[in-house]
Amino acid sequence: MSQELFAEILTAQAQGQPRVLATVSDARGSTPRSPGAHLLLRPDGSFMGTIGGGCGEAEVWQEAMETMADGRPRVVVVDLTEPVDGEDKICGGIMEVFIERVSG
């Protein structure tokens, strides 16, 4: 975890502000990020870090917003093996992303 991300979590905890952390917990095949990659979500929907961008990150962002609202941890399976529009795909694997509220 980067020092900037860790520092933001500590500051949010000290101020009682909610943050949600999404962490790639497993990756099989060709994926944009490896296990241990993080995305830290703020209440306004902005975030720092990345779990890979694109449609997969958008799916994780949506689930992270749900965790922000209800506080429930969840696991999201991002399947990058399904064909989507466009011809410039570089991934074809599957990532599991663990999402949890870490402050607030």
MARTORLUM-174396 format. One record per residue (C-alpha): residue in one letter; z negated, y negated, x negated. Coordinates in steps of 0.05 Angstrom, whole numbers, padded with zeros to 5 digits, always signed. Example, Ala and Ser with C-alpha at 12.3 -4.5 7.8 and 13.67 -1.06 7.14 Angstrom:
MARTORLUM-174396
a-00156+00090-00246 s-00143+00021-00273 
***
This chain:
MARTORLUM-174396
m+00000+00000+00000 s+00018-00068-00028 q-00036-00117-00045 e-00008-00168+00004 l-00010-00118+00061 f-00080-00096+00043 a-00103-00169+00038 e-00075-00184+00107 i-00112-00125+00137 l-00177-00149+00105 t-00167-00220+00130 a-00150-00196+00200 q-00212-00152+00201 a-00257-00209+00178 q-00228-00254+00232 g-00229-00201+00287 q-00153-00204+00295 p-00115-00141+00314 r-00065-00109+00267 v-00028-00043+00274 l-00006-00002+00214 a+00054+00045+00217 t+00058+00094+00158 v+00113+00143+00143 s+00074+00208+00140 d+00131+00257+00130 a+00205+00253+00114 r+00256+00309+00113 g+00329+00301+00092 s+00360+00233+00077 t+00314+00177+00102 p+00310+00104+00084 r+00238+00107+00062 s+00191+00160+00033 p+00122+00181+00058 g+00072+00125+00045 a+00118+00068+00066 h+00083+00018+00112 l+00097-00033+00166 l+00040-00078+00189 l+00048-00108+00258 r+00017-00173+00282 p+00001-00189+00355 d+00061-00236+00361 g+00109-00180+00341 s+00122-00205+00271 f+00109-00156+00215 m+00107-00146+00140 g+00132-00086+00103 t+00185-00037+00127 i+00194+00036+00144 g+00269+00030+00136 g+00301-00020+00183 g+00353-00008+00237 c+00344+00031+00301 g+00288+00075+00273 e+00246+00015+00254 a+00259-00016+00323 e+00234+00048+00356 v+00171+00048+00313 w+00161-00027+00326 q+00162-00014+00401 e+00111+00042+00396 a+00068-00001+00350 m+00067-00056+00403 e+00041-00003+00452 t-00014+00014+00403 m-00029-00060+00396 a-00038-00062+00472 d-00077+00003+00484 g-00108+00018+00417 r-00085+00091+00418 p-00058+00121+00354 r+00008+00158+00360 v+00060+00194+00319 v+00133+00175+00326 v+00188+00223+00304 v+00248+00182+00282 d+00309+00228+00284 l+00365+00198+00241 t+00409+00260+00248 e+00438+00239+00316 p+00506+00204+00313 v+00506+00130+00332 d+00560+00078+00334 g+00588+00055+00267 e+00614+00090+00206 d+00568+00065+00151 k+00509+00111+00161 i+00471+00131+00098 c+00414+00171+00129 g+00412+00238+00163 g+00340+00260+00161 i+00277+00258+00203 m+00215+00215+00191 e+00147+00222+00223 v+00109+00156+00228 f+00035+00151+00243 i+00015+00088+00280 e-00057+00064+00285 r-00095+00000+00299 v-00131-00020+00235 s-00168-00082+00258 g-00188-00120+00321 
***
